[in-house]
Amino acid sequence: ITLTNITVRNMVTFIGVKAFMGCSRLTSIIIPDSVTTINDNAFQGCSRLTNVTIGSGVTKIGNAAFRYCNRLINITMLSDMPALLGENVIPTNSNLIIKVPLSAVDLYKSSWTKYESYIVGQ
């Protein structure tokens, strides 16, 4: 089975440790509001991943959740409250954009200082 796009179902409450690790053909993920936690290494090594939408329920993103997702350029955060981030969560590159609600830009920038220059309001 080759996964290219994932839309997690609304009844799911967390993404497990290493759940999609190494899914090298995965390009897009939509995580619903029902998910509260994206655990460590959940999407690590998804080398073709470019787009992620993270629902408003996510309060924690674990260590290296998106590590080695070097093509990741578009992250859309739907929550007004920034999730707590582990270490080495998101690889940075010059094309990365982290879209957050317009009313929450300052809060995200002060909470996610490592990614401050990549955060834009939507």
C-alpha positions as CSV (number, residue, x, y, z in Angstrom):
1,I,0.0,0.0,0.0
2,T,1.3,3.4,-1.0
3,L,-0.1,6.3,1.0
4,T,0.0,9.7,-0.8
5,N,-2.7,11.7,1.1
6,I,-4.2,11.1,4.6
7,T,-7.3,12.6,6.1
8,V,-7.5,11.4,9.6
9,R,-11.1,10.5,10.7
10,N,-12.9,12.8,13.3
11,M,-13.1,10.0,15.9
12,V,-9.3,9.8,16.2
13,T,-7.9,11.5,19.3
14,F,-4.1,11.1,18.8
15,I,-1.5,10.2,16.2
16,G,0.6,7.4,17.7
17,V,4.4,7.3,18.1
18,K,6.0,6.6,14.6
19,A,2.4,6.0,13.2
20,F,3.3,7.1,9.7
21,M,7.1,7.2,10.0
22,G,8.9,6.6,6.7
23,C,5.8,6.9,4.5
24,S,8.0,8.3,1.7
25,R,5.2,8.8,-0.8
26,L,3.0,10.8,1.5
27,T,2.4,14.4,0.3
28,S,-0.5,15.7,2.3
29,I,-2.1,15.3,5.7
30,I,-5.3,16.7,7.2
31,I,-5.6,16.2,11.0
32,P,-9.1,16.9,12.4
33,D,-10.1,18.9,15.4
34,S,-10.7,15.7,17.4
35,V,-6.9,15.0,17.6
36,T,-5.3,16.4,20.7
37,T,-1.8,15.0,20.4
38,I,0.7,14.2,17.6
39,N,3.2,12.0,19.2
40,D,6.9,11.7,18.8
41,N,8.2,10.8,15.3
42,A,4.6,10.4,14.0
43,F,5.5,11.5,10.5
44,Q,9.3,11.4,10.6
45,G,10.9,10.6,7.3
46,C,7.9,11.4,5.2
47,S,10.3,12.8,2.6
48,R,7.7,13.9,0.1
49,L,5.3,15.6,2.5
50,T,4.6,19.2,1.5
51,N,1.3,20.1,3.1
52,V,-0.1,19.6,6.6
53,T,-3.3,21.0,8.1
54,I,-3.5,20.6,11.9
55,G,-7.0,20.9,13.5
56,S,-7.9,23.2,16.4
57,G,-7.8,20.4,19.0
58,V,-4.1,19.7,18.8
59,T,-2.4,20.8,22.1
60,K,0.9,18.9,21.8
61,I,3.2,18.0,18.9
62,G,5.9,15.6,20.0
63,N,9.6,15.4,19.5
64,A,10.7,15.0,15.8
65,A,7.0,14.7,14.7
66,F,7.9,16.0,11.2
67,R,11.7,15.4,11.3
68,Y,13.3,14.7,7.9
69,C,10.1,16.0,6.1
70,N,12.5,18.3,4.2
71,R,9.9,19.2,1.5
72,L,7.4,20.4,4.0
73,I,6.5,24.0,2.9
74,N,2.9,24.6,4.0
75,I,1.6,24.0,7.5
76,T,-1.8,25.3,8.4
77,M,-2.7,25.6,12.1
78,L,-6.4,26.0,12.8
79,S,-6.2,26.7,16.5
80,D,-6.0,30.1,18.1
81,M,-3.7,28.6,20.8
82,P,-0.3,27.3,19.8
83,A,0.4,23.6,20.6
84,L,3.2,22.8,22.9
85,L,6.2,21.7,20.8
86,G,8.7,19.0,21.5
87,E,12.3,19.1,20.1
88,N,13.1,19.2,16.4
89,V,9.5,19.1,15.4
90,I,9.6,20.8,12.0
91,P,12.5,21.0,9.6
92,T,13.1,24.6,8.4
93,N,13.8,25.6,4.9
94,S,13.5,28.9,3.0
95,N,10.1,28.0,1.5
96,L,8.4,27.0,4.8
97,I,5.2,28.9,5.7
98,I,3.3,28.2,8.9
99,K,-0.2,29.7,8.5
100,V,-2.0,30.6,11.7
101,P,-5.3,32.4,12.5
102,L,-4.7,36.2,12.0
103,S,-5.8,36.9,15.6
104,A,-3.1,34.5,17.0
105,V,0.0,35.5,15.0
106,D,1.7,37.3,17.9
107,L,0.9,34.4,20.3
108,Y,2.3,31.8,17.9
109,K,5.5,33.9,17.3
110,S,6.1,34.3,21.1
111,S,5.4,30.6,21.7
112,W,7.2,29.1,18.7
113,T,10.2,31.3,18.7
114,K,12.3,28.9,16.7
115,Y,9.8,29.2,13.8
116,E,8.9,32.9,14.3
117,S,10.1,34.0,10.9
118,Y,8.0,31.3,9.1
119,I,4.6,32.3,10.8
120,V,2.0,34.3,8.8
121,G,-1.6,35.1,9.5
122,Q,-4.5,33.9,7.4
